[in-house]
Amino acid sequence: MREKPRDIERMQHMFEAVNDILEFAAGKSFDDFKSNKMMKHAIFRDLAVVGEAANLLTKEYRAAHSDIAWNEIIGMRHVLVHGYYEADETIVWQTIIDDLPKLRAELVKLV
């Protein structure tokens, strides 16, 4: 049986997904995001990866890095996966623009 990934590996998964999202959104507008089905699907998928990886971190690791908004990250994943029909594109876009650059800066320190 394969060994479960450790916290640092999950953080690496988060870092890669955040980088991909920021790359997909670079130079794009909210209207581009709304109208580009492939871009939207790719970003939703990578946001789900970020949330799933955060959810699978040990409680101890999350507690040691409590400056990161773990509950919000995990909560967005739940909405995108389980309540996808309720996902607010405006909130997702604001997350990309406002929150992901800050999260990436935190992840750089940790990976």
N, CA, C and O atoms as CSV, one atom per row, in Angstrom:
chain,resi,resn,atom,element,x,y,z
A,1,MET,N,N,0.843,-1.183,0.000
A,1,MET,CA,C,0.000,0.000,0.000
A,1,MET,C,C,0.888,1.247,0.000
A,1,MET,O,O,1.918,1.288,0.674
A,2,ARG,N,N,0.480,2.250,-0.756
A,2,ARG,CA,C,1.249,3.485,-0.833
A,2,ARG,C,C,1.122,4.285,0.453
A,2,ARG,O,O,0.083,4.289,1.113
A,3,GLU,N,N,2.203,4.954,0.782
A,3,GLU,CA,C,2.195,5.823,1.953
A,3,GLU,C,C,1.371,7.074,1.646
A,3,GLU,O,O,1.447,7.619,0.545
A,4,LYS,N,N,0.594,7.520,2.617
A,4,LYS,CA,C,-0.187,8.731,2.436
A,4,LYS,C,C,0.752,9.937,2.352
A,4,LYS,O,O,1.778,9.984,3.032
A,5,PRO,N,N,0.391,10.907,1.513
A,5,PRO,CA,C,1.237,12.101,1.420
A,5,PRO,C,C,1.328,12.824,2.758
A,5,PRO,O,O,0.369,12.862,3.529
A,6,ARG,N,N,2.470,13.381,3.010
A,6,ARG,CA,C,2.671,14.159,4.223
A,6,ARG,C,C,2.188,15.588,3.999
A,6,ARG,O,O,1.877,15.991,2.878
A,7,ASP,N,N,2.134,16.341,5.089
A,7,ASP,CA,C,1.653,17.713,5.014
A,7,ASP,C,C,2.414,18.537,3.985
A,7,ASP,O,O,1.798,19.279,3.220
A,8,ILE,N,N,3.710,18.427,3.951
A,8,ILE,CA,C,4.493,19.236,3.010
A,8,ILE,C,C,4.138,18.893,1.558
A,8,ILE,O,O,4.142,19.771,0.695
A,9,GLU,N,N,3.834,17.635,1.292
A,9,GLU,CA,C,3.423,17.254,-0.061
A,9,GLU,C,C,2.055,17.840,-0.402
A,9,GLU,O,O,1.820,18.258,-1.535
A,10,ARG,N,N,1.172,17.869,0.564
A,10,ARG,CA,C,-0.144,18.477,0.331
A,10,ARG,C,C,0.010,19.975,0.087
A,10,ARG,O,O,-0.681,20.552,-0.752
A,11,MET,N,N,0.919,20.591,0.826
A,11,MET,CA,C,1.180,22.013,0.615
A,11,MET,C,C,1.745,22.242,-0.791
A,11,MET,O,O,1.436,23.250,-1.427
A,12,GLN,N,N,2.556,21.326,-1.264
A,12,GLN,CA,C,3.095,21.426,-2.623
A,12,GLN,C,C,1.964,21.321,-3.645
A,12,GLN,O,O,1.960,22.039,-4.646
A,13,HIS,N,N,1.012,20.431,-3.396
A,13,HIS,CA,C,-0.151,20.311,-4.292
A,13,HIS,C,C,-0.916,21.633,-4.327
A,13,HIS,O,O,-1.325,22.098,-5.391
A,14,MET,N,N,-1.104,22.231,-3.145
A,14,MET,CA,C,-1.798,23.516,-3.072
A,14,MET,C,C,-1.037,24.579,-3.866
A,14,MET,O,O,-1.628,25.330,-4.642
A,15,PHE,N,N,0.268,24.631,-3.664
A,15,PHE,CA,C,1.109,25.629,-4.332
A,15,PHE,C,C,1.005,25.495,-5.851
A,15,PHE,O,O,0.850,26.494,-6.552
A,16,GLU,N,N,1.090,24.284,-6.352
A,16,GLU,CA,C,0.998,24.060,-7.798
A,16,GLU,C,C,-0.367,24.467,-8.342
A,16,GLU,O,O,-0.456,25.081,-9.405
A,17,ALA,N,N,-1.422,24.130,-7.619
A,17,ALA,CA,C,-2.766,24.480,-8.081
A,17,ALA,C,C,-2.977,25.997,-8.056
A,17,ALA,O,O,-3.570,26.553,-8.981
A,18,VAL,N,N,-2.500,26.664,-7.015
A,18,VAL,CA,C,-2.614,28.127,-6.941
A,18,VAL,C,C,-1.841,28.768,-8.096
A,18,VAL,O,O,-2.345,29.683,-8.747
A,19,ASN,N,N,-0.637,28.298,-8.349
A,19,ASN,CA,C,0.137,28.830,-9.470
A,19,ASN,C,C,-0.592,28.640,-10.787
A,19,ASN,O,O,-0.624,29.550,-11.615
A,20,ASP,N,N,-1.176,27.472,-10.989
A,20,ASP,CA,C,-1.925,27.227,-12.226
A,20,ASP,C,C,-3.095,28.201,-12.360
A,20,ASP,O,O,-3.311,28.772,-13.429
A,21,ILE,N,N,-3.841,28.388,-11.285
A,21,ILE,CA,C,-4.993,29.301,-11.329
A,21,ILE,C,C,-4.539,30.706,-11.693
A,21,ILE,O,O,-5.129,31.354,-12.557
A,22,LEU,N,N,-3.492,31.169,-11.030
A,22,LEU,CA,C,-3.008,32.525,-11.303
A,22,LEU,C,C,-2.485,32.650,-12.730
A,22,LEU,O,O,-2.613,33.705,-13.350
A,23,GLU,N,N,-1.905,31.592,-13.243
A,23,GLU,CA,C,-1.458,31.595,-14.640
A,23,GLU,C,C,-2.651,31.656,-15.586
A,23,GLU,O,O,-2.638,32.417,-16.554
A,24,PHE,N,N,-3.682,30.861,-15.313
A,24,PHE,CA,C,-4.878,30.852,-16.159
A,24,PHE,C,C,-5.551,32.225,-16.179
A,24,PHE,O,O,-6.075,32.651,-17.208
A,25,ALA,N,N,-5.533,32.914,-15.033
A,25,ALA,CA,C,-6.247,34.182,-14.899
A,25,ALA,C,C,-5.399,35.391,-15.294
A,25,ALA,O,O,-5.925,36.497,-15.422
A,26,ALA,N,N,-4.117,35.198,-15.485
A,26,ALA,CA,C,-3.220,36.320,-15.787
A,26,ALA,C,C,-3.665,37.045,-17.056
A,26,ALA,O,O,-3.870,36.435,-18.105
A,27,GLY,N,N,-3.806,38.349,-16.929
A,27,GLY,CA,C,-4.183,39.169,-18.080
A,27,GLY,C,C,-5.632,39.036,-18.501
A,27,GLY,O,O,-6.028,39.583,-19.530
A,28,LYS,N,N,-6.423,38.325,-17.731
A,28,LYS,CA,C,-7.826,38.096,-18.072
A,28,LYS,C,C,-8.723,38.982,-17.207
A,28,LYS,O,O,-8.331,39.423,-16.127
A,29,SER,N,N,-9.903,39.224,-17.696
A,29,SER,CA,C,-10.905,39.992,-16.962
A,29,SER,C,C,-11.969,39.043,-16.407
A,29,SER,O,O,-12.003,37.856,-16.728
A,30,PHE,N,N,-12.827,39.604,-15.572
A,30,PHE,CA,C,-13.947,38.833,-15.050
A,30,PHE,C,C,-14.840,38.349,-16.192
A,30,PHE,O,O,-15.341,37.225,-16.156
A,31,ASP,N,N,-15.038,39.184,-17.192
A,31,ASP,CA,C,-15.851,38.784,-18.346
A,31,ASP,C,C,-15.205,37.634,-19.105
A,31,ASP,O,O,-15.895,36.728,-19.571
A,32,ASP,N,N,-13.869,37.670,-19.230
A,32,ASP,CA,C,-13.161,36.546,-19.857
A,32,ASP,C,C,-13.430,35.261,-19.083
A,32,ASP,O,O,-13.724,34.216,-19.663
A,33,PHE,N,N,-13.324,35.362,-17.767
A,33,PHE,CA,C,-13.553,34.209,-16.896
A,33,PHE,C,C,-14.965,33.653,-17.072
A,33,PHE,O,O,-15.148,32.449,-17.249
A,34,LYS,N,N,-15.956,34.535,-17.023
A,34,LYS,CA,C,-17.351,34.100,-17.136
A,34,LYS,C,C,-17.650,33.451,-18.479
A,34,LYS,O,O,-18.440,32.510,-18.558
A,35,SER,N,N,-17.021,33.952,-19.533
A,35,SER,CA,C,-17.381,33.481,-20.864
A,35,SER,C,C,-16.512,32.324,-21.374
A,35,SER,O,O,-16.828,31.722,-22.400
A,36,ASN,N,N,-15.428,32.013,-20.670
A,36,ASN,CA,C,-14.529,30.954,-21.127
A,36,ASN,C,C,-14.766,29.698,-20.294
A,36,ASN,O,O,-14.255,29.560,-19.182
A,37,LYS,N,N,-15.538,28.809,-20.851
A,37,LYS,CA,C,-15.940,27.598,-20.139
A,37,LYS,C,C,-14.735,26.767,-19.686
A,37,LYS,O,O,-14.702,26.278,-18.557
A,38,MET,N,N,-13.759,26.613,-20.562
A,38,MET,CA,C,-12.595,25.797,-20.216
A,38,MET,C,C,-11.804,26.436,-19.070
A,38,MET,O,O,-11.378,25.738,-18.150
A,39,MET,N,N,-11.610,27.728,-19.120
A,39,MET,CA,C,-10.897,28.441,-18.063
A,39,MET,C,C,-11.632,28.296,-16.731
A,39,MET,O,O,-11.025,28.014,-15.699
A,40,LYS,N,N,-12.935,28.492,-16.775
A,40,LYS,CA,C,-13.735,28.396,-15.550
A,40,LYS,C,C,-13.654,26.991,-14.960
A,40,LYS,O,O,-13.484,26.839,-13.750
A,41,HIS,N,N,-13.772,25.973,-15.792
A,41,HIS,CA,C,-13.701,24.598,-15.304
A,41,HIS,C,C,-12.318,24.289,-14.724
A,41,HIS,O,O,-12.207,23.643,-13.682
A,42,ALA,N,N,-11.285,24.747,-15.392
A,42,ALA,CA,C,-9.920,24.505,-14.903
A,42,ALA,C,C,-9.708,25.180,-13.553
A,42,ALA,O,O,-9.129,24.585,-12.644
A,43,ILE,N,N,-10.170,26.402,-13.420
A,43,ILE,CA,C,-10.008,27.121,-12.155
A,43,ILE,C,C,-10.833,26.482,-11.053
A,43,ILE,O,O,-10.344,26.317,-9.936
A,44,PHE,N,N,-12.067,26.122,-11.343
A,44,PHE,CA,C,-12.889,25.452,-10.333
A,44,PHE,C,C,-12.222,24.157,-9.869
A,44,PHE,O,O,-12.209,23.850,-8.677
A,45,ARG,N,N,-11.673,23.407,-10.815
A,45,ARG,CA,C,-11.019,22.149,-10.459
A,45,ARG,C,C,-9.811,22.395,-9.585
A,45,ARG,O,O,-9.626,21.707,-8.581
A,46,ASP,N,N,-8.977,23.372,-9.947
A,46,ASP,CA,C,-7.790,23.634,-9.140
A,46,ASP,C,C,-8.146,24.224,-7.779
A,46,ASP,O,O,-7.457,23.944,-6.798
A,47,LEU,N,N,-9.197,25.027,-7.692
A,47,LEU,CA,C,-9.640,25.496,-6.377
A,47,LEU,C,C,-10.100,24.328,-5.511
A,47,LEU,O,O,-9.889,24.325,-4.298
A,48,ALA,N,N,-10.725,23.343,-6.134
A,48,ALA,CA,C,-11.122,22.140,-5.395
A,48,ALA,C,C,-9.890,21.379,-4.906
A,48,ALA,O,O,-9.899,20.848,-3.796
A,49,VAL,N,N,-8.835,21.317,-5.713
A,49,VAL,CA,C,-7.585,20.672,-5.292
A,49,VAL,C,C,-6.998,21.406,-4.093
A,49,VAL,O,O,-6.566,20.777,-3.126
A,50,VAL,N,N,-6.982,22.734,-4.155
A,50,VAL,CA,C,-6.462,23.528,-3.039
A,50,VAL,C,C,-7.241,23.205,-1.759
A,50,VAL,O,O,-6.651,22.970,-0.704
A,51,GLY,N,N,-8.555,23.197,-1.867
A,51,GLY,CA,C,-9.396,22.925,-0.696
A,51,GLY,C,C,-9.270,21.503,-0.190
A,51,GLY,O,O,-9.269,21.274,1.020
A,52,GLU,N,N,-9.165,20.557,-1.088
A,52,GLU,CA,C,-9.031,19.157,-0.677
A,52,GLU,C,C,-7.698,18.931,0.009
A,52,GLU,O,O,-7.633,18.256,1.036
A,53,ALA,N,N,-6.632,19.490,-0.550
A,53,ALA,CA,C,-5.315,19.351,0.076
A,53,ALA,C,C,-5.318,19.996,1.461
A,53,ALA,O,O,-4.773,19.434,2.410
A,54,ALA,N,N,-5.926,21.164,1.576
A,54,ALA,CA,C,-6.023,21.829,2.887
A,54,ALA,C,C,-6.808,20.982,3.873
A,54,ALA,O,O,-6.435,20.864,5.040
A,55,ASN,N,N,-7.888,20.399,3.401
A,55,ASN,CA,C,-8.724,19.562,4.260
A,55,ASN,C,C,-7.978,18.330,4.765
A,55,ASN,O,O,-8.238,17.853,5.870
A,56,LEU,N,N,-7.058,17.819,3.963
A,56,LEU,CA,C,-6.333,16.602,4.325
A,56,LEU,C,C,-5.057,16.862,5.135
A,56,LEU,O,O,-4.396,15.921,5.574
A,57,LEU,N,N,-4.714,18.139,5.330
A,57,LEU,CA,C,-3.586,18.447,6.213
A,57,LEU,C,C,-3.925,18.005,7.630
A,57,LEU,O,O,-5.092,17.969,8.018
A,58,THR,N,N,-2.909,17.674,8.386
A,58,THR,CA,C,-3.159,17.305,9.778
A,58,THR,C,C,-3.654,18.532,10.544
A,58,THR,O,O,-3.319,19.669,10.211
A,59,LYS,N,N,-4.443,18.280,11.559
A,59,LYS,CA,C,-4.944,19.371,12.401
A,59,LYS,C,C,-3.786,20.118,13.053
A,59,LYS,O,O,-3.840,21.333,13.247
A,60,GLU,N,N,-2.762,19.383,13.380
A,60,GLU,CA,C,-1.591,20.000,14.010
A,60,GLU,C,C,-0.911,20.988,13.062
A,60,GLU,O,O,-0.494,22.070,13.476
A,61,TYR,N,N,-0.804,20.613,11.807
A,61,TYR,CA,C,-0.165,21.490,10.821
A,61,TYR,C,C,-0.997,22.746,10.615
A,61,TYR,O,O,-0.457,23.852,10.578
A,62,ARG,N,N,-2.299,22.583,10.480
A,62,ARG,CA,C,-3.164,23.755,10.304
A,62,ARG,C,C,-3.098,24.663,11.528
A,62,ARG,O,O,-3.070,25.886,11.397
A,63,ALA,N,N,-3.071,24.069,12.709
A,63,ALA,CA,C,-2.992,24.866,13.936
A,63,ALA,C,C,-1.667,25.624,14.021
A,63,ALA,O,O,-1.627,26.756,14.504
A,64,ALA,N,N,-0.603,25.010,13.560
A,64,ALA,CA,C,0.718,25.645,13.600
A,64,ALA,C,C,0.823,26.801,12.607
A,64,ALA,O,O,1.707,27.649,12.722
A,65,HIS,N,N,-0.090,26.827,11.628
A,65,HIS,CA,C,-0.090,27.879,10.607
A,65,HIS,C,C,-1.484,28.514,10.557
A,65,HIS,O,O,-2.112,28.602,9.502
A,66,SER,N,N,-1.932,28.941,11.699
A,66,SER,CA,C,-3.301,29.440,11.837
A,66,SER,C,C,-3.532,30.792,11.163
A,66,SER,O,O,-4.668,31.264,11.115
A,67,ASP,N,N,-2.482,31.421,10.644
A,67,ASP,CA,C,-2.646,32.677,9.921
A,67,ASP,C,C,-3.257,32.464,8.536
A,67,ASP,O,O,-3.683,33.421,7.888
A,68,ILE,N,N,-3.299,31.228,8.090
A,68,ILE,CA,C,-3.931,30.891,6.804
A,68,ILE,C,C,-5.398,30.553,7.064
A,68,ILE,O,O,-5.721,29.865,8.032
A,69,ALA,N,N,-6.271,31.034,6.206
A,69,ALA,CA,C,-7.725,30.880,6.373
A,69,ALA,C,C,-8.181,29.486,5.929
A,69,ALA,O,O,-8.896,29.344,4.937
A,70,TRP,N,N,-7.764,28.472,6.669
A,70,TRP,CA,C,-8.046,27.081,6.294
A,70,TRP,C,C,-9.535,26.817,6.123
A,70,TRP,O,O,-9.942,26.191,5.144
A,71,ASN,N,N,-10.349,27.284,7.057
A,71,ASN,CA,C,-11.788,26.987,6.986
A,71,ASN,C,C,-12.431,27.575,5.732
A,71,ASN,O,O,-13.299,26.947,5.125
A,72,GLU,N,N,-12.009,28.773,5.344
A,72,GLU,CA,C,-12.554,29.388,4.141
A,72,GLU,C,C,-12.100,28.629,2.890
A,72,GLU,O,O,-12.879,28.429,1.957
A,73,ILE,N,N,-10.842,28.213,2.885
A,73,ILE,CA,C,-10.310,27.451,1.750
A,73,ILE,C,C,-11.071,26.143,1.595
A,73,ILE,O,O,-11.487,25.781,0.494
A,74,ILE,N,N,-11.246,25.444,2.694
A,74,ILE,CA,C,-11.961,24.164,2.681
A,74,ILE,C,C,-13.434,24.387,2.348
A,74,ILE,O,O,-14.033,23.600,1.614
A,75,GLY,N,N,-14.011,25.447,2.879
A,75,GLY,CA,C,-15.415,25.757,2.603
A,75,GLY,C,C,-15.675,26.029,1.136
A,75,GLY,O,O,-16.697,25.607,0.595
A,76,MET,N,N,-14.747,26.741,0.482
A,76,MET,CA,C,-14.915,26.991,-0.950
A,76,MET,C,C,-14.875,25.685,-1.726
A,76,MET,O,O,-15.640,25.500,-2.673
A,77,ARG,N,N,-14.004,24.795,-1.340
A,77,ARG,CA,C,-13.929,23.490,-1.995
A,77,ARG,C,C,-15.267,22.767,-1.890
A,77,ARG,O,O,-15.749,22.192,-2.865
A,78,HIS,N,N,-15.863,22.801,-0.696
A,78,HIS,CA,C,-17.144,22.120,-0.495
A,78,HIS,C,C,-18.231,22.705,-1.406
A,78,HIS,O,O,-19.033,21.970,-1.981
A,79,VAL,N,N,-18.246,24.020,-1.527
A,79,VAL,CA,C,-19.241,24.646,-2.406
A,79,VAL,C,C,-18.993,24.244,-3.858
A,79,VAL,O,O,-19.930,23.891,-4.574
A,80,LEU,N,N,-17.734,24.298,-4.293
A,80,LEU,CA,C,-17.434,23.988,-5.686
A,80,LEU,C,C,-17.707,22.530,-6.043
A,80,LEU,O,O,-18.081,22.224,-7.175
A,81,VAL,N,N,-17.519,21.638,-5.082
A,81,VAL,CA,C,-17.704,20.217,-5.360
A,81,VAL,C,C,-19.141,19.773,-5.103
A,81,VAL,O,O,-19.729,19.052,-5.910
A,82,HIS,N,N,-19.696,20.201,-3.990
A,82,HIS,CA,C,-21.023,19.706,-3.603
A,82,HIS,C,C,-22.159,20.667,-3.956
A,82,HIS,O,O,-23.298,20.242,-4.145
A,83,GLY,N,N,-21.852,21.939,-4.043
A,83,GLY,CA,C,-22.891,22.915,-4.351
A,83,GLY,C,C,-22.538,23.724,-5.578
A,83,GLY,O,O,-22.829,24.917,-5.662
A,84,TYR,N,N,-21.901,23.052,-6.536
A,84,TYR,CA,C,-21.405,23.707,-7.747
A,84,TYR,C,C,-22.452,24.586,-8.416
A,84,TYR,O,O,-22.116,25.604,-9.020
A,85,TYR,N,N,-23.699,24.204,-8.314
A,85,TYR,CA,C,-24.793,24.948,-8.940
A,85,TYR,C,C,-25.049,26.256,-8.207
A,85,TYR,O,O,-25.755,27.125,-8.717
A,86,GLU,N,N,-24.475,26.403,-7.002
A,86,GLU,CA,C,-24.629,27.634,-6.230
A,86,GLU,C,C,-23.366,28.488,-6.249
A,86,GLU,O,O,-23.352,29.576,-5.674
A,87,ALA,N,N,-22.317,28.018,-6.893
A,87,ALA,CA,C,-21.042,28.736,-6.883
A,87,ALA,C,C,-21.221,30.114,-7.517
A,87,ALA,O,O,-21.724,30.235,-8.634
A,88,ASP,N,N,-20.809,31.128,-6.803
A,88,ASP,CA,C,-20.921,32.509,-7.258
A,88,ASP,C,C,-19.640,32.881,-7.993
A,88,ASP,O,O,-18.572,32.963,-7.385
A,89,GLU,N,N,-19.745,33.104,-9.288
A,89,GLU,CA,C,-18.578,33.425,-10.099
A,89,GLU,C,C,-17.868,34.685,-9.613
A,89,GLU,O,O,-16.644,34.785,-9.696
A,90,THR,N,N,-18.640,35.644,-9.108
A,90,THR,CA,C,-18.053,36.884,-8.609
A,90,THR,C,C,-17.156,36.607,-7.412
A,90,THR,O,O,-16.062,37.162,-7.317
A,91,ILE,N,N,-17.604,35.758,-6.501
A,91,ILE,CA,C,-16.808,35.413,-5.317
A,91,ILE,C,C,-15.569,34.640,-5.736
A,91,ILE,O,O,-14.481,34.876,-5.211
A,92,VAL,N,N,-15.725,33.727,-6.669
A,92,VAL,CA,C,-14.567,32.964,-7.146
A,92,VAL,C,C,-13.543,33.909,-7.761
A,92,VAL,O,O,-12.351,33.795,-7.476
A,93,TRP,N,N,-13.987,34.835,-8.597
A,93,TRP,CA,C,-13.058,35.758,-9.237
A,93,TRP,C,C,-12.376,36.652,-8.190
A,93,TRP,O,O,-11.168,36.879,-8.263
A,94,GLN,N,N,-13.133,37.150,-7.236
A,94,GLN,CA,C,-12.533,37.983,-6.176
A,94,GLN,C,C,-11.513,37.188,-5.376
A,94,GLN,O,O,-10.497,37.734,-4.948
A,95,THR,N,N,-11.774,35.924,-5.176
A,95,THR,CA,C,-10.816,35.056,-4.487
A,95,THR,C,C,-9.521,34.968,-5.282
A,95,THR,O,O,-8.429,35.042,-4.719
A,96,ILE,N,N,-9.651,34.812,-6.582
A,96,ILE,CA,C,-8.465,34.727,-7.442
A,96,ILE,C,C,-7.659,36.018,-7.365
A,96,ILE,O,O,-6.438,35.983,-7.220
A,97,ILE,N,N,-8.330,37.136,-7.462
A,97,ILE,CA,C,-7.662,38.434,-7.523
A,97,ILE,C,C,-7.129,38.868,-6.157
A,97,ILE,O,O,-6.001,39.350,-6.056
A,98,ASP,N,N,-7.933,38.699,-5.112
A,98,ASP,CA,C,-7.582,39.237,-3.795
A,98,ASP,C,C,-6.850,38.248,-2.890
A,98,ASP,O,O,-5.915,38.627,-2.184
A,99,ASP,N,N,-7.268,36.993,-2.908
A,99,ASP,CA,C,-6.790,36.045,-1.907
A,99,ASP,C,C,-5.661,35.133,-2.380
A,99,ASP,O,O,-4.746,34.831,-1.614
A,100,LEU,N,N,-5.718,34.698,-3.617
A,100,LEU,CA,C,-4.714,33.722,-4.066
A,100,LEU,C,C,-3.292,34.268,-4.118
A,100,LEU,O,O,-2.366,33.526,-3.793
A,101,PRO,N,N,-3.063,35.514,-4.505
A,101,PRO,CA,C,-1.676,36.007,-4.432
A,101,PRO,C,C,-1.130,35.988,-2.995
A,101,PRO,O,O,0.038,35.669,-2.776
A,102,LYS,N,N,-1.970,36.327,-2.038
A,102,LYS,CA,C,-1.552,36.286,-0.626
A,102,LYS,C,C,-1.304,34.849,-0.176
A,102,LYS,O,O,-0.336,34.568,0.531
A,103,LEU,N,N,-2.185,33.947,-0.592
A,103,LEU,CA,C,-2.017,32.540,-0.229
A,103,LEU,C,C,-0.730,32.005,-0.850
A,103,LEU,O,O,0.019,31.280,-0.195
A,104,ARG,N,N,-0.469,32.357,-2.100
A,104,ARG,CA,C,0.758,31.898,-2.734
A,104,ARG,C,C,1.983,32.379,-1.961
A,104,ARG,O,O,2.936,31.623,-1.777
A,105,ALA,N,N,1.962,33.617,-1.514
A,105,ALA,CA,C,3.091,34.152,-0.732
A,105,ALA,C,C,3.298,33.354,0.552
A,105,ALA,O,O,4.435,33.108,0.953
A,106,GLU,N,N,2.216,32.953,1.191
A,106,GLU,CA,C,2.315,32.117,2.398
A,106,GLU,C,C,2.849,30.729,2.052
A,106,GLU,O,O,3.693,30.188,2.766
A,107,LEU,N,N,2.361,30.166,0.970
A,107,LEU,CA,C,2.787,28.832,0.570
A,107,LEU,C,C,4.263,28.802,0.202
A,107,LEU,O,O,4.952,27.817,0.470
A,108,VAL,N,N,4.750,29.873,-0.410
A,108,VAL,CA,C,6.174,29.948,-0.761
A,108,VAL,C,C,7.024,29.776,0.490
A,108,VAL,O,O,8.056,29.106,0.452
A,109,LYS,N,N,6.602,30.373,1.590
A,109,LYS,CA,C,7.338,30.266,2.850
A,109,LYS,C,C,7.319,28.839,3.405
A,109,LYS,O,O,8.251,28.414,4.088
A,110,LEU,N,N,6.254,28.117,3.103
A,110,LEU,CA,C,6.052,26.800,3.740
A,110,LEU,C,C,6.505,25.627,2.896
A,110,LEU,O,O,6.719,24.539,3.430
A,111,VAL,N,N,6.657,25.815,1.586
A,111,VAL,CA,C,7.109,24.690,0.744
A,111,VAL,C,C,8.475,24.865,0.294
A,111,VAL,O,O,9.004,24.012,-0.419
